[in-house]
Amino acid sequence: MTGTDLLYVAAIKFKWQKDEKTYDYFIPADLTVKIGDKVVVETTRGETTVEVMNIKAGSDKAQKSILRVVEPEVANGEQA
């Protein structure tokens, strides 16, 4: 890896967490991820949806990558 091959990392938080601890996951080069996005990650218990709390330029703790971004739900139209 060269100096230009920087891997960005998302600090994520699980919805069941009561504290402010975050976990680092690599952001794949083909994904655009922003703070506040919901993303899917792999855990020891399978895939789960989490929230991106921060974006960092690197991490020595990240071991896995984000799988995909969860697209926001679109309303089915206005109700009368």
DRENNUPA-958134 format. One record per residue: residue number from 1; residue in three letters; chain; x, y, z of N, C-alpha, C in turn. Coordinates in steps of 0.1 Angstrom, whole numbers. Layout:
<rs>
<num=NUM, residuo=ALA, cadena=A, nxx=X, nyy=Y, nzz=Z, caxx=X, cayy=Y, cazz=Z, cxx=X, cyy=Y, czz=Z>
...
</rs>
This chain:
<rs>
<num=1, residuo=MET, cadena=A, nxx=8, nyy=-12, nzz=0, caxx=0, cayy=0, cazz=0, cxx=9, cyy=12, czz=0>
<num=2, residuo=THR, cadena=A, nxx=5, nyy=22, nzz=-8, caxx=13, cayy=34, cazz=-9, cxx=6, cyy=45, czz=0>
<num=3, residuo=GLY, cadena=A, nxx=13, nyy=56, nzz=1, caxx=8, cayy=67, cazz=9, cxx=-5, cyy=73, czz=4>
<num=4, residuo=THR, cadena=A, nxx=-8, nyy=71, nzz=-9, caxx=-20, cayy=75, cazz=-16, cxx=-32, cyy=66, czz=-14>
<num=5, residuo=ASP, cadena=A, nxx=-29, nyy=54, nzz=-9, caxx=-40, cayy=43, cazz=-8, cxx=-46, cyy=44, czz=6>
<num=6, residuo=LEU, cadena=A, nxx=-50, nyy=56, nzz=11, caxx=-55, cayy=58, cazz=24, cxx=-69, cyy=51, czz=25>
<num=7, residuo=LEU, cadena=A, nxx=-70, nyy=43, nzz=36, caxx=-83, cayy=37, cazz=39, cxx=-90, cyy=45, czz=49>
<num=8, residuo=TYR, cadena=A, nxx=-102, nyy=50, nzz=45, caxx=-110, cayy=57, cazz=55, cxx=-117, cyy=48, czz=64>
<num=9, residuo=VAL, cadena=A, nxx=-120, nyy=52, nzz=76, caxx=-127, cayy=43, cazz=86, cxx=-139, cyy=51, czz=91>
<num=10, residuo=ALA, cadena=A, nxx=-149, nyy=43, nzz=93, caxx=-161, cayy=49, cazz=100, cxx=-162, cyy=44, czz=114>
<num=11, residuo=ALA, cadena=A, nxx=-164, nyy=53, nzz=123, caxx=-166, cayy=49, cazz=137, cxx=-181, cyy=48, czz=139>
<num=12, residuo=ILE, cadena=A, nxx=-185, nyy=35, nzz=142, caxx=-200, cayy=32, cazz=142, cxx=-204, cyy=29, czz=157>
<num=13, residuo=LYS, cadena=A, nxx=-217, nyy=31, nzz=159, caxx=-223, cayy=28, cazz=172, cxx=-235, cyy=19, czz=170>
<num=14, residuo=PHE, cadena=A, nxx=-235, nyy=8, nzz=178, caxx=-247, cayy=-1, cazz=177, cxx=-259, cyy=5, czz=185>
<num=15, residuo=LYS, cadena=A, nxx=-271, nyy=3, nzz=179, caxx=-283, cayy=9, cazz=185, cxx=-286, cyy=4, czz=199>
<num=16, residuo=TRP, cadena=A, nxx=-281, nyy=-7, nzz=204, caxx=-283, cayy=-12, cazz=217, cxx=-274, cyy=-6, czz=227>
<num=17, residuo=GLN, cadena=A, nxx=-263, nyy=1, nzz=223, caxx=-253, cayy=7, cazz=232, cxx=-259, cyy=18, czz=240>
<num=18, residuo=LYS, cadena=A, nxx=-255, nyy=18, nzz=253, caxx=-259, cayy=29, cazz=262, cxx=-248, cyy=39, czz=264>
<num=19, residuo=ASP, cadena=A, nxx=-236, nyy=35, nzz=261, caxx=-224, cayy=44, cazz=263, cxx=-220, cyy=51, czz=249>
<num=20, residuo=GLU, cadena=A, nxx=-210, nyy=58, nzz=249, caxx=-205, cayy=65, cazz=237, cxx=-194, cyy=58, czz=230>
<num=21, residuo=LYS, cadena=A, nxx=-191, nyy=45, nzz=233, caxx=-181, cayy=38, cazz=227, cxx=-184, cyy=35, czz=212>
<num=22, residuo=THR, cadena=A, nxx=-174, nyy=36, nzz=203, caxx=-176, cayy=33, cazz=189, cxx=-167, cyy=22, czz=185>
<num=23, residuo=TYR, cadena=A, nxx=-170, nyy=16, nzz=173, caxx=-162, cayy=6, cazz=168, cxx=-158, cyy=10, czz=154>
<num=24, residuo=ASP, cadena=A, nxx=-146, nyy=7, nzz=149, caxx=-141, cayy=11, cazz=136, cxx=-143, cyy=1, czz=126>
<num=25, residuo=TYR, cadena=A, nxx=-148, nyy=5, nzz=114, caxx=-150, cayy=-4, cazz=103, cxx=-144, cyy=4, czz=91>
<num=26, residuo=PHE, cadena=A, nxx=-137, nyy=-3, nzz=82, caxx=-132, cayy=3, cazz=70, cxx=-143, cyy=7, czz=60>
<num=27, residuo=ILE, cadena=A, nxx=-141, nyy=18, nzz=53, caxx=-151, cayy=22, cazz=43, cxx=-145, cyy=17, czz=29>
<num=28, residuo=PRO, cadena=A, nxx=-152, nyy=8, nzz=22, caxx=-147, cayy=4, cazz=9, cxx=-147, cyy=16, czz=0>
<num=29, residuo=ALA, cadena=A, nxx=-137, nyy=15, nzz=-10, caxx=-135, cayy=26, cazz=-19, cxx=-147, cyy=30, czz=-27>
<num=30, residuo=ASP, cadena=A, nxx=-156, nyy=20, nzz=-30, caxx=-167, cayy=22, cazz=-39, cxx=-180, cyy=27, czz=-31>
<num=31, residuo=LEU, cadena=A, nxx=-178, nyy=29, nzz=-18, caxx=-190, cayy=34, cazz=-10, cxx=-188, cyy=49, czz=-6>
<num=32, residuo=THR, cadena=A, nxx=-198, nyy=57, nzz=-6, caxx=-198, cayy=70, cazz=-1, cxx=-206, cyy=70, czz=12>
<num=33, residuo=VAL, cadena=A, nxx=-199, nyy=73, nzz=23, caxx=-205, cayy=72, cazz=37, cxx=-204, cyy=85, czz=43>
<num=34, residuo=LYS, cadena=A, nxx=-214, nyy=90, nzz=50, caxx=-214, cayy=103, cazz=57, cxx=-218, cyy=100, czz=72>
<num=35, residuo=ILE, cadena=A, nxx=-214, nyy=110, nzz=80, caxx=-218, cayy=109, cazz=94, cxx=-233, cyy=109, czz=95>
<num=36, residuo=GLY, cadena=A, nxx=-239, nyy=100, nzz=103, caxx=-254, cayy=99, cazz=104, cxx=-260, cyy=89, czz=95>
<num=37, residuo=ASP, cadena=A, nxx=-253, nyy=84, nzz=85, caxx=-258, cayy=73, cazz=77, cxx=-260, cyy=60, czz=84>
<num=38, residuo=LYS, cadena=A, nxx=-269, nyy=53, nzz=80, caxx=-271, cayy=39, cazz=85, cxx=-264, cyy=30, czz=75>
<num=39, residuo=VAL, cadena=A, nxx=-256, nyy=21, nzz=81, caxx=-249, cayy=11, cazz=73, cxx=-250, cyy=-3, czz=78>
<num=40, residuo=VAL, cadena=A, nxx=-247, nyy=-13, nzz=70, caxx=-247, cayy=-27, cazz=74, cxx=-233, cyy=-32, czz=76>
<num=41, residuo=VAL, cadena=A, nxx=-231, nyy=-38, nzz=88, caxx=-218, cayy=-44, cazz=91, cxx=-219, cyy=-58, czz=95>
<num=42, residuo=GLU, cadena=A, nxx=-209, nyy=-66, nzz=94, caxx=-209, cayy=-80, cazz=98, cxx=-204, cyy=-81, czz=112>
<num=43, residuo=THR, cadena=A, nxx=-211, nyy=-88, nzz=121, caxx=-206, cayy=-90, cazz=134, cxx=-206, cyy=-105, czz=136>
<num=44, residuo=THR, cadena=A, nxx=-202, nyy=-109, nzz=148, caxx=-201, cayy=-124, cazz=151, cxx=-215, cyy=-130, czz=151>
<num=45, residuo=ARG, cadena=A, nxx=-225, nyy=-122, nzz=153, caxx=-239, cayy=-127, cazz=153, cxx=-246, cyy=-124, czz=139>
<num=46, residuo=GLY, cadena=A, nxx=-239, nyy=-120, nzz=129, caxx=-245, cayy=-118, cazz=116, cxx=-245, cyy=-103, czz=112>
<num=47, residuo=GLU, cadena=A, nxx=-252, nyy=-100, nzz=102, caxx=-253, cayy=-86, cazz=97, cxx=-262, cyy=-78, czz=106>
<num=48, residuo=THR, cadena=A, nxx=-259, nyy=-65, nzz=108, caxx=-267, cayy=-56, cazz=116, cxx=-265, cyy=-42, czz=111>
<num=49, residuo=THR, cadena=A, nxx=-276, nyy=-34, nzz=113, caxx=-276, cayy=-20, cazz=108, cxx=-271, cyy=-11, czz=120>
<num=50, residuo=VAL, cadena=A, nxx=-262, nyy=-2, nzz=117, caxx=-256, cayy=6, cazz=127, cxx=-255, cyy=21, czz=122>
<num=51, residuo=GLU, cadena=A, nxx=-252, nyy=30, nzz=130, caxx=-251, cayy=44, cazz=126, cxx=-237, cyy=49, czz=126>
<num=52, residuo=VAL, cadena=A, nxx=-233, nyy=56, nzz=116, caxx=-220, cayy=62, cazz=114, cxx=-219, cyy=75, czz=123>
<num=53, residuo=MET, cadena=A, nxx=-210, nyy=75, nzz=133, caxx=-208, cayy=86, cazz=142, cxx=-197, cyy=95, czz=138>
<num=54, residuo=ASN, cadena=A, nxx=-187, nyy=90, nzz=131, caxx=-175, cayy=98, cazz=127, cxx=-168, cyy=91, czz=116>
<num=55, residuo=ILE, cadena=A, nxx=-161, nyy=99, nzz=108, caxx=-152, cayy=94, cazz=97, cxx=-138, cyy=98, czz=101>
<num=56, residuo=LYS, cadena=A, nxx=-129, nyy=88, nzz=100, caxx=-115, cayy=90, cazz=103, cxx=-106, cyy=87, czz=92>
<num=57, residuo=ALA, cadena=A, nxx=-94, nyy=92, nzz=92, caxx=-84, cayy=89, cazz=81, cxx=-77, cyy=76, czz=82>
<num=58, residuo=GLY, cadena=A, nxx=-79, nyy=69, nzz=94, caxx=-73, cayy=56, cazz=95, cxx=-76, cyy=51, czz=109>
<num=59, residuo=SER, cadena=A, nxx=-72, nyy=38, nzz=112, caxx=-74, cayy=32, cazz=125, cxx=-66, cyy=20, czz=126>
<num=60, residuo=ASP, cadena=A, nxx=-60, nyy=18, nzz=138, caxx=-53, cayy=5, cazz=140, cxx=-62, cyy=-5, czz=146>
<num=61, residuo=LYS, cadena=A, nxx=-75, nyy=-2, nzz=148, caxx=-84, cayy=-12, cazz=154, cxx=-94, cyy=-17, czz=144>
<num=62, residuo=ALA, cadena=A, nxx=-96, nyy=-11, nzz=133, caxx=-105, cayy=-16, cazz=123, cxx=-100, cyy=-30, czz=117>
<num=63, residuo=GLN, cadena=A, nxx=-109, nyy=-39, nzz=116, caxx=-106, cayy=-52, cazz=111, cxx=-115, cyy=-57, czz=99>
<num=64, residuo=LYS, cadena=A, nxx=-128, nyy=-51, nzz=99, caxx=-137, cayy=-55, cazz=89, cxx=-142, cyy=-42, czz=82>
<num=65, residuo=SER, cadena=A, nxx=-149, nyy=-45, nzz=71, caxx=-154, cayy=-34, cazz=62, cxx=-169, cyy=-33, czz=63>
<num=66, residuo=ILE, cadena=A, nxx=-174, nyy=-20, nzz=61, caxx=-188, cayy=-18, cazz=59, cxx=-193, cyy=-26, czz=47>
<num=67, residuo=LEU, cadena=A, nxx=-204, nyy=-33, nzz=48, caxx=-209, cayy=-41, cazz=37, cxx=-217, cyy=-32, czz=27>
<num=68, residuo=ARG, cadena=A, nxx=-226, nyy=-23, nzz=32, caxx=-234, cayy=-15, cazz=23, cxx=-241, cyy=-4, czz=31>
<num=69, residuo=VAL, cadena=A, nxx=-245, nyy=7, nzz=24, caxx=-252, cayy=18, cazz=30, cxx=-267, cyy=15, czz=29>
<num=70, residuo=VAL, cadena=A, nxx=-275, nyy=17, nzz=40, caxx=-289, cayy=15, cazz=40, cxx=-295, cyy=28, czz=34>
<num=71, residuo=GLU, cadena=A, nxx=-303, nyy=26, nzz=23, caxx=-309, cayy=37, cazz=16, cxx=-321, cyy=42, czz=25>
<num=72, residuo=PRO, cadena=A, nxx=-323, nyy=55, nzz=26, caxx=-334, cayy=60, cazz=34, cxx=-347, cyy=56, czz=27>
<num=73, residuo=GLU, cadena=A, nxx=-357, nyy=53, nzz=36, caxx=-370, cayy=49, cazz=31, cxx=-377, cyy=61, czz=25>
<num=74, residuo=VAL, cadena=A, nxx=-383, nyy=59, nzz=13, caxx=-390, cayy=69, cazz=6, cxx=-405, cyy=68, czz=9>
<num=75, residuo=ALA, cadena=A, nxx=-412, nyy=79, nzz=13, caxx=-426, cayy=79, cazz=16, cxx=-434, cyy=74, czz=4>
<num=76, residuo=ASN, cadena=A, nxx=-445, nyy=67, nzz=6, caxx=-453, cayy=62, cazz=-5, cxx=-462, cyy=73, czz=-11>
<num=77, residuo=GLY, cadena=A, nxx=-460, nyy=85, nzz=-8, caxx=-469, cayy=96, cazz=-13, cxx=-477, cyy=102, czz=-2>
<num=78, residuo=GLU, cadena=A, nxx=-483, nyy=112, nzz=-5, caxx=-491, cayy=119, cazz=5, cxx=-505, cyy=112, czz=7>
<num=79, residuo=GLN, cadena=A, nxx=-509, nyy=112, nzz=19, caxx=-522, cayy=107, cazz=22, cxx=-532, cyy=118, czz=24>
<num=80, residuo=ALA, cadena=A, nxx=-544, nyy=116, nzz=19, caxx=-555, cayy=126, cazz=20, cxx=-561, cyy=126, czz=33>
</rs>
